[in-house]
Amino acid sequence: MRVAVASGKGGTGKTFVTVNLARSYDEPVLVMDCDVEEPNSAIFLKGEQVSSRRSHVLIPSVNEQLCDGCRVCSTVCEFNAIAVIAGKPLIFEDLCHACGGCATFCPQDALHEVEHEIGTITEQQDGSIRLISGKLDVGKALAVPVIRDVKRSAERARESMMLIDSPPGTSCPMVWTVSDSDLVILVTEPTAFGLHDLQLAVETVREIGVPFAVVLNKDGVGDSRVERYCEQNGIEILARIPHDRVIAELYAQGETIVHDARYAQVFSQLWQKIVAFTANEEAHRA
């Protein structure tokens, strides 16, 4: 089962929920940190590094002896990654989306694809928790290929349970991360900002067609507008995590909270509701 933890904005607690769910699971679990622009699950899951490798995309390279400056490549490119100047193609590597169209349509076969490194994929083991993290290189713009690489690393996963720490927001990186999940947990907080960004996230996952539910973090601050919104729109709230200074202090120290019996119960009950929710969704699809 794949459970993605997402949020309409950063700072609501999606990594907090992800790592504490992992800590409270009784069997081996795979965590994928797909927040590749700012991965931080490893701060809380302090395992031994098993492997590290570079992530790359394929970008065009020009054979100037074959190129006749016909401009087909720049016409085909939808991302303005190729400009033909004085009859010579100029490749803007960081604009290229690695679609391969320019090489495919070049009538002179003057373009071939070469590897261009954009990030790093690391794997570490922390007891029964395996963590695969992607990190986009500083200055690189394409997060989605690194996210795909993280998820590709999990294709032969030995764990039956997978937790995915999604990028914040509702743009392409988030969509690519959650699109094949069995359940998306949307983490929010009971404030006006929390409601606004939750509404954006709900619209996004409904458009994708993925089952989703809500976890209300920092319960006790703000007001009841998020709960009213969920009730009016038939959205299930799976858990309420209290606004507690102890939680903030432990989180600031890079620690999970499930060693505390009060919060161990919160996440144990959350797991029960996740299993029940996904089973109910499967029954409806059948």
TIPA-718338 format. One record per residue (C-alpha): residue in three letters; x negated, y negated, z. Coordinates in nm, 3 decimals. Each point is the difference from the previous one (the first is absolute). Layout:
% TIPA-718338
{'ALA', {X, Y, Z}},
...
//
This chain:
% TIPA-718338
{'MET', {0.000, 0.000, 0.000}},
{'ARG', {-0.123, -0.348, -0.089}},
{'VAL', {0.098, -0.283, 0.232}},
{'ALA', {-0.110, -0.350, -0.104}},
{'VAL', {-0.009, -0.280, 0.255}},
{'ALA', {0.052, -0.340, -0.159}},
{'SER', {0.103, -0.355, 0.084}},
{'GLY', {0.119, -0.311, -0.178}},
{'LYS', {-0.299, -0.193, 0.134}},
{'GLY', {-0.321, 0.057, 0.191}},
{'GLY', {-0.019, -0.002, 0.377}},
{'THR', {0.325, 0.180, 0.081}},
{'GLY', {-0.170, 0.320, 0.117}},
{'LYS', {-0.005, 0.252, -0.286}},
{'THR', {-0.355, 0.117, 0.078}},
{'PHE', {0.094, 0.012, 0.369}},
{'VAL', {0.295, 0.227, -0.079}},
{'THR', {-0.202, 0.215, -0.242}},
{'VAL', {-0.290, 0.079, 0.232}},
{'ASN', {0.221, 0.065, 0.302}},
{'LEU', {0.219, 0.232, -0.205}},
{'ALA', {-0.315, 0.185, -0.105}},
{'ARG', {-0.121, 0.026, 0.360}},
{'SER', {0.333, 0.134, 0.120}},
{'TYR', {0.038, 0.270, -0.269}},
{'ASP', {-0.057, 0.352, 0.134}},
{'GLU', {-0.144, 0.149, -0.319}},
{'PRO', {-0.265, -0.103, -0.255}},
{'VAL', {0.094, -0.322, -0.176}},
{'LEU', {-0.150, -0.193, -0.290}},
{'VAL', {-0.006, -0.380, 0.022}},
{'MET', {-0.055, -0.200, -0.318}},
{'ASP', {-0.098, -0.363, 0.052}},
{'CYS', {0.117, -0.164, -0.323}},
{'ASP', {-0.033, -0.355, 0.130}},
{'VAL', {-0.318, -0.014, -0.206}},
{'GLU', {-0.055, -0.374, 0.030}},
{'GLU', {-0.015, 0.024, 0.379}},
{'PRO', {-0.009, 0.366, 0.115}},
{'ASN', {-0.005, 0.031, 0.377}},
{'SER', {0.143, 0.339, 0.097}},
{'ALA', {-0.358, 0.113, 0.063}},
{'ILE', {-0.022, -0.247, 0.289}},
{'PHE', {0.249, 0.216, 0.190}},
{'LEU', {-0.082, 0.343, -0.149}},
{'LYS', {-0.369, 0.015, 0.085}},
{'GLY', {-0.100, 0.326, -0.164}},
{'GLU', {-0.321, 0.127, -0.149}},
{'GLN', {-0.054, -0.095, -0.365}},
{'VAL', {0.024, 0.301, -0.228}},
{'SER', {-0.059, -0.161, -0.339}},
{'SER', {-0.027, -0.329, -0.185}},
{'ARG', {0.013, -0.070, -0.370}},
{'ARG', {0.042, -0.292, -0.235}},
{'SER', {0.328, -0.072, -0.176}},
{'HIS', {-0.006, -0.123, -0.358}},
{'VAL', {0.210, -0.093, -0.299}},
{'LEU', {-0.084, 0.031, -0.369}},
{'ILE', {-0.064, -0.329, -0.180}},
{'PRO', {-0.099, -0.065, -0.364}},
{'SER', {-0.355, -0.045, -0.120}},
{'VAL', {-0.078, -0.138, -0.346}},
{'ASN', {-0.225, 0.152, -0.264}},
{'GLU', {-0.095, -0.322, -0.177}},
{'GLN', {-0.140, 0.187, -0.302}},
{'LEU', {0.347, 0.140, -0.076}},
{'CYS', {0.208, -0.302, 0.100}},
{'ASP', {0.109, -0.227, -0.286}},
{'GLY', {0.180, -0.258, 0.219}},
{'CYS', {0.348, 0.089, -0.123}},
{'ARG', {0.165, -0.105, 0.331}},
{'VAL', {0.228, 0.304, 0.021}},
{'CYS', {-0.130, 0.074, 0.350}},
{'SER', {0.081, -0.348, 0.133}},
{'THR', {0.344, 0.013, -0.162}},
{'VAL', {0.080, 0.338, 0.155}},
{'CYS', {-0.116, -0.101, 0.350}},
{'GLU', {0.297, -0.121, 0.206}},
{'PHE', {-0.223, -0.123, 0.282}},
{'ASN', {-0.227, -0.239, -0.193}},
{'ALA', {-0.300, 0.209, 0.097}},
{'ILE', {-0.159, -0.029, -0.347}},
{'ALA', {-0.086, -0.318, -0.188}},
{'VAL', {-0.166, 0.003, -0.342}},
{'ILE', {-0.249, -0.288, -0.022}},
{'ALA', {-0.208, -0.060, -0.312}},
{'GLY', {0.106, 0.342, -0.125}},
{'LYS', {-0.111, 0.183, 0.316}},
{'PRO', {0.233, 0.149, 0.266}},
{'LEU', {-0.059, -0.128, 0.354}},
{'ILE', {0.128, 0.237, 0.273}},
{'PHE', {0.128, -0.145, 0.328}},
{'GLU', {-0.045, 0.305, 0.220}},
{'ASP', {0.210, -0.115, 0.294}},
{'LEU', {0.301, -0.080, -0.220}},
{'CYS', {-0.003, 0.342, -0.168}},
{'HIS', {0.278, 0.234, 0.117}},
{'ALA', {-0.169, 0.308, -0.150}},
{'CYS', {0.290, 0.085, -0.230}},
{'GLY', {-0.229, 0.112, -0.285}},
{'GLY', {0.206, -0.174, -0.266}},
{'CYS', {-0.289, -0.199, -0.146}},
{'ALA', {-0.213, 0.309, -0.056}},
{'THR', {0.296, 0.191, -0.142}},
{'PHE', {0.095, -0.263, -0.257}},
{'CYS', {-0.345, -0.124, -0.103}},
{'PRO', {-0.012, 0.073, -0.376}},
{'GLN', {-0.381, 0.017, 0.001}},
{'ASP', {-0.033, 0.226, 0.309}},
{'ALA', {-0.227, -0.269, 0.138}},
{'LEU', {0.133, 0.028, 0.355}},
{'HIS', {-0.062, 0.284, 0.243}},
{'GLU', {0.086, 0.023, 0.369}},
{'VAL', {-0.256, -0.006, 0.281}},
{'GLU', {0.039, 0.034, 0.377}},
{'HIS', {0.036, -0.320, 0.202}},
{'GLU', {-0.017, 0.037, 0.379}},
{'ILE', {0.264, -0.186, 0.200}},
{'GLY', {0.015, 0.163, 0.342}},
{'THR', {-0.085, 0.281, 0.241}},
{'ILE', {0.195, 0.306, 0.116}},
{'THR', {-0.097, 0.145, 0.338}},
{'GLU', {0.122, 0.305, 0.188}},
{'GLN', {-0.035, 0.066, 0.370}},
{'GLN', {0.126, 0.257, 0.248}},
{'ASP', {0.127, -0.084, 0.348}},
{'GLY', {0.108, 0.324, 0.162}},
{'SER', {0.310, 0.117, -0.187}},
{'ILE', {0.030, -0.333, -0.181}},
{'ARG', {-0.162, -0.042, -0.342}},
{'LEU', {-0.026, -0.357, -0.125}},
{'ILE', {-0.061, -0.103, -0.361}},
{'SER', {-0.059, -0.373, -0.041}},
{'GLY', {-0.047, -0.217, -0.307}},
{'LYS', {-0.183, -0.331, 0.009}},
{'LEU', {0.004, -0.242, -0.291}},
{'ASP', {-0.333, -0.173, -0.066}},
{'VAL', {-0.017, -0.367, 0.094}},
{'GLY', {0.089, -0.215, -0.300}},
{'LYS', {0.184, 0.277, -0.187}},
{'ALA', {0.363, -0.061, -0.092}},
{'LEU', {0.145, 0.343, -0.082}},
{'ALA', {0.122, 0.175, 0.313}},
{'VAL', {0.227, 0.252, -0.175}},
{'PRO', {-0.278, 0.216, -0.157}},
{'VAL', {-0.161, 0.043, 0.343}},
{'ILE', {0.339, 0.089, 0.150}},
{'ARG', {0.051, 0.259, -0.275}},
{'ASP', {-0.345, 0.138, 0.079}},
{'VAL', {0.088, 0.037, 0.370}},
{'LYS', {0.322, 0.182, -0.083}},
{'ARG', {-0.175, 0.215, -0.260}},
{'SER', {-0.243, 0.110, 0.271}},
{'ALA', {0.296, 0.144, 0.190}},
{'GLU', {0.146, 0.202, -0.287}},
{'ARG', {-0.144, 0.325, 0.137}},
{'ALA', {0.062, -0.089, 0.363}},
{'ARG', {0.006, 0.290, 0.242}},
{'GLU', {0.223, -0.195, 0.239}},
{'SER', {0.377, 0.025, -0.044}},
{'MET', {0.055, -0.339, 0.164}},
{'MET', {-0.134, -0.320, -0.157}},
{'LEU', {0.023, -0.352, 0.137}},
{'ILE', {-0.071, -0.293, -0.232}},
{'ASP', {-0.102, -0.342, 0.130}},
{'SER', {0.135, -0.226, -0.273}},
{'PRO', {-0.123, -0.345, -0.105}},
{'PRO', {0.216, -0.281, 0.141}},
{'GLY', {0.250, -0.183, -0.216}},
{'THR', {0.209, 0.113, -0.296}},
{'SER', {-0.236, -0.038, -0.297}},
{'CYS', {-0.152, 0.268, -0.226}},
{'PRO', {-0.238, 0.151, 0.259}},
{'MET', {0.288, 0.068, 0.239}},
{'VAL', {0.222, 0.139, -0.279}},
{'TRP', {-0.273, 0.237, -0.123}},
{'THR', {-0.066, 0.117, 0.355}},
{'VAL', {0.355, 0.088, 0.106}},
{'SER', {0.155, 0.109, -0.331}},
{'ASP', {-0.042, 0.377, 0.049}},
{'SER', {0.073, 0.011, 0.374}},
{'ASP', {0.269, 0.209, 0.166}},
{'LEU', {0.068, -0.284, 0.243}},
{'VAL', {-0.109, -0.363, 0.032}},
{'ILE', {-0.005, -0.144, 0.351}},
{'LEU', {0.039, -0.377, -0.016}},
{'VAL', {-0.154, -0.161, 0.308}},
{'THR', {0.142, -0.335, 0.097}},
{'GLU', {0.040, -0.230, 0.298}},
{'PRO', {0.315, -0.170, 0.136}},
{'THR', {-0.072, -0.350, -0.128}},
{'ALA', {0.114, -0.219, -0.288}},
{'PHE', {-0.323, 0.072, -0.186}},
{'GLY', {0.037, 0.370, 0.070}},
{'LEU', {0.352, 0.004, -0.142}},
{'HIS', {-0.097, -0.194, -0.312}},
{'ASP', {-0.285, 0.235, -0.086}},
{'LEU', {0.201, 0.309, 0.094}},
{'GLN', {0.266, -0.105, -0.252}},
{'LEU', {-0.266, -0.023, -0.273}},
{'ALA', {-0.136, 0.343, 0.094}},
{'VAL', {0.349, 0.154, 0.004}},
{'GLU', {0.074, -0.139, -0.347}},
{'THR', {-0.329, 0.145, -0.127}},
{'VAL', {0.040, 0.355, 0.135}},
{'ARG', {0.363, 0.010, -0.113}},
{'GLU', {-0.114, -0.094, -0.350}},
{'ILE', {-0.261, 0.279, 0.011}},
{'GLY', {0.260, 0.244, 0.129}},
{'VAL', {-0.193, 0.131, 0.301}},
{'PRO', {0.177, 0.085, 0.330}},
{'PHE', {-0.085, -0.247, 0.276}},
{'ALA', {0.069, -0.092, 0.360}},
{'VAL', {-0.121, -0.263, 0.244}},
{'VAL', {-0.221, -0.011, 0.308}},
{'LEU', {0.052, -0.311, 0.209}},
{'ASN', {-0.331, -0.109, 0.154}},
{'LYS', {-0.044, -0.261, 0.277}},
{'ASP', {0.354, 0.064, 0.114}},
{'GLY', {0.098, -0.265, 0.257}},
{'VAL', {-0.124, -0.309, -0.179}},
{'GLY', {0.211, -0.202, -0.240}},
{'ASP', {0.366, 0.092, -0.035}},
{'SER', {0.239, 0.263, -0.135}},
{'ARG', {0.018, -0.115, -0.363}},
{'VAL', {-0.208, 0.293, -0.130}},
{'GLU', {0.222, 0.251, 0.180}},
{'ARG', {0.312, -0.168, -0.138}},
{'TYR', {-0.144, 0.010, -0.352}},
{'CYS', {-0.080, 0.370, 0.030}},
{'GLU', {0.345, 0.078, 0.139}},
{'GLN', {0.176, -0.197, -0.276}},
{'ASN', {-0.204, 0.173, -0.271}},
{'GLY', {0.010, 0.354, 0.134}},
{'ILE', {-0.374, 0.012, 0.076}},
{'GLU', {-0.105, 0.234, 0.279}},
{'ILE', {-0.237, -0.129, 0.268}},
{'LEU', {-0.212, 0.300, 0.095}},
{'ALA', {-0.183, -0.154, 0.296}},
{'ARG', {-0.038, -0.314, 0.207}},
{'ILE', {-0.347, -0.072, 0.131}},
{'PRO', {0.004, -0.250, 0.288}},
{'HIS', {-0.186, -0.329, 0.008}},
{'ASP', {-0.255, 0.091, 0.267}},
{'ARG', {-0.330, -0.163, 0.095}},
{'VAL', {-0.150, 0.343, 0.070}},
{'ILE', {0.057, 0.101, -0.362}},
{'ALA', {-0.164, -0.321, -0.126}},
{'GLU', {-0.303, 0.049, 0.226}},
{'LEU', {-0.056, 0.362, -0.107}},
{'TYR', {0.048, -0.088, -0.367}},
{'ALA', {-0.251, -0.284, 0.028}},
{'GLN', {-0.250, 0.253, 0.139}},
{'GLY', {0.054, 0.235, -0.293}},
{'GLU', {0.191, 0.257, 0.204}},
{'THR', {0.326, 0.185, -0.060}},
{'ILE', {0.272, -0.003, 0.266}},
{'VAL', {0.141, 0.352, -0.004}},
{'HIS', {-0.214, 0.113, 0.295}},
{'ASP', {0.249, -0.204, 0.206}},
{'ALA', {0.299, 0.224, 0.077}},
{'ARG', {0.250, -0.281, -0.065}},
{'TYR', {-0.123, -0.054, -0.353}},
{'ALA', {-0.073, 0.364, -0.067}},
{'GLN', {0.373, 0.054, 0.042}},
{'VAL', {0.081, -0.286, -0.242}},
{'PHE', {-0.212, 0.154, -0.276}},
{'SER', {0.110, 0.355, 0.077}},
{'GLN', {0.361, -0.107, -0.044}},
{'LEU', {-0.097, -0.191, -0.314}},
{'TRP', {-0.141, 0.322, -0.149}},
{'GLN', {0.324, 0.181, 0.082}},
{'LYS', {0.202, -0.269, -0.176}},
{'ILE', {-0.233, 0.005, -0.302}},
{'VAL', {0.049, 0.375, -0.041}},
{'ALA', {0.377, -0.030, 0.045}},
{'PHE', {0.022, -0.295, -0.241}},
{'THR', {-0.194, 0.174, -0.280}},
{'ALA', {0.196, 0.322, 0.049}},
{'ASN', {0.323, -0.197, -0.033}},
{'GLU', {-0.126, -0.171, -0.317}},
{'GLU', {-0.094, 0.337, -0.152}},
{'ALA', {0.345, 0.135, 0.082}},
{'HIS', {0.166, -0.296, -0.174}},
{'ARG', {-0.218, 0.046, -0.312}},
{'ALA', {0.086, 0.369, -0.011}},
//
